[in-house]
Amino acid sequence: FKPNYIYRFRTSGTDPDPLIKVGTRSQESIVEGKRGMYFHHDTGFYRYSGGYPEEIGRAISDVITAIPFTQYDDIFGFKDSDHIYWSIGNLTISGETWSNVVVRYTESSDVWTIYSYQTQIKRGITYTTPTGQSTLVGLDNGVVATLNSGTLDRAEPIKYRMITKWYELE
């Protein structure tokens, strides 16, 4: 991967072939999931599973356009059993500031979820124990935490806002 190309090495020759004119500025945004390889490009989030990469981020286009160019190099991706996460930093959307934003793509349903945390997630891994799997994250203050566990975010109540299409209730 380079910022504007995905390259392929063939067994004959030493120079890579520029395969596709979509790449990434952050090698840490590349995540291998169940349905392909996912990554961030200047124009959005993509899934590559052979052929041409598919843009998967249209549903969160306002979030994608709010990512400052200076943060592209620092976008970090990780996964759990059915989700691909990208830590994208601070954003301002329609005059509202969102801190330490993480976007989550659910592979099985093609659904996006947006999180704003107290501290920025810098790394994430799936940790296997004898009783199951957990997603551990490293925060920018050196704390290691378990993602999506419990009702508190580091001793603070978790708040949420749900935005859906318009429903008429009777």
SVG drawing of the C-alpha trace seen along z (x, -y; Angstrom):
<svg xmlns="http://www.w3.org/2000/svg" viewBox="-52 -25 66 48">
<polyline fill="none" stroke="black" stroke-width="0.4" points="0.0,0.0 1.0,-3.6 -1.2,-6.7 -2.7,-6.3 -2.0,-2.7 -2.2,0.9 0.9,2.6 1.3,6.3 4.5,8.2 4.7,11.0 7.1,13.9 9.0,12.8 10.6,9.4 11.6,7.2 9.5,4.1 5.9,4.2 3.0,3.6 0.7,0.7 -2.5,2.7 -5.2,0.2 -5.3,-3.6 -6.6,-3.5 -4.3,-3.2 -3.8,-4.4 -1.6,-6.9 -1.6,-4.8 -0.5,-1.2 -2.0,-0.9 -5.5,-1.5 -5.3,1.9 -7.3,4.6 -8.0,8.1 -11.6,9.1 -13.9,12.0 -15.0,10.5 -11.7,9.0 -9.1,6.4 -10.3,3.0 -8.4,-0.3 -8.8,-4.1 -8.1,-6.1 -8.3,-9.9 -11.8,-9.5 -13.2,-7.0 -13.2,-3.5 -12.7,-0.6 -12.9,3.2 -10.6,5.1 -11.5,8.7 -10.1,8.9 -10.9,6.8 -11.4,3.1 -11.8,2.0 -15.4,1.3 -16.2,-1.9 -18.1,-1.0 -18.2,-4.4 -20.9,-6.3 -23.3,-6.0 -20.9,-8.0 -19.7,-10.5 -20.1,-13.5 -17.7,-11.8 -15.2,-11.0 -15.1,-14.5 -14.6,-15.9 -11.4,-14.0 -8.5,-16.5 -5.9,-15.6 -3.2,-15.9 -4.8,-12.9 -4.8,-10.5 -1.3,-9.1 -2.5,-8.3 -5.7,-6.4 -5.4,-3.0 -7.6,0.1 -8.4,3.2 -11.1,5.9 -13.1,8.3 -15.2,11.2 -17.7,9.2 -16.5,5.6 -13.8,3.5 -12.8,0.4 -10.9,-2.7 -9.6,-5.2 -9.7,-8.5 -9.1,-11.2 -11.0,-14.5 -13.7,-15.8 -15.9,-18.8 -19.2,-18.0 -21.8,-20.7 -20.1,-22.9 -20.1,-20.1 -16.8,-18.7 -16.4,-15.0 -13.4,-13.8 -11.4,-10.6 -13.7,-9.2 -13.8,-5.5 -16.0,-4.3 -17.1,-0.7 -18.2,1.2 -20.2,4.4 -19.3,6.9 -22.3,9.1 -24.9,6.3 -23.0,3.5 -23.9,1.1 -21.8,-1.8 -21.6,-2.9 -19.7,-6.0 -18.2,-6.3 -16.6,-9.2 -14.4,-8.2 -12.8,-10.0 -9.3,-9.1 -8.0,-8.2 -7.6,-4.5 -4.1,-4.0 -4.0,-0.2 -6.4,2.7 -6.1,6.5 -8.3,9.6 -7.2,11.4 -8.0,15.1 -8.5,16.6 -9.6,20.1 -13.2,18.8 -13.5,16.7 -12.2,13.7 -12.0,10.0 -10.9,6.9 -8.3,5.0 -7.4,1.5 -4.4,-0.7 -5.3,-4.3 -3.2,-7.4 -2.6,-7.7 -1.1,-4.2 -4.1,-2.5 -5.1,0.9 -8.9,1.4 -11.5,4.0 -13.6,2.7 -17.4,3.1 -17.5,4.5 -19.7,3.2 -21.8,0.0 -19.0,-2.4 -16.3,-4.0 -13.4,-4.3 -15.7,-5.0 -17.9,-7.4 -21.5,-6.5 -21.7,-5.7 -23.9,-8.2 -25.4,-7.6 -27.4,-9.3 -29.3,-7.3 -30.0,-8.7 -32.3,-6.7 -34.6,-7.3 -38.0,-9.0 -40.6,-6.7 -44.2,-7.7 -45.6,-6.3 -49.3,-5.7"/>
</svg>
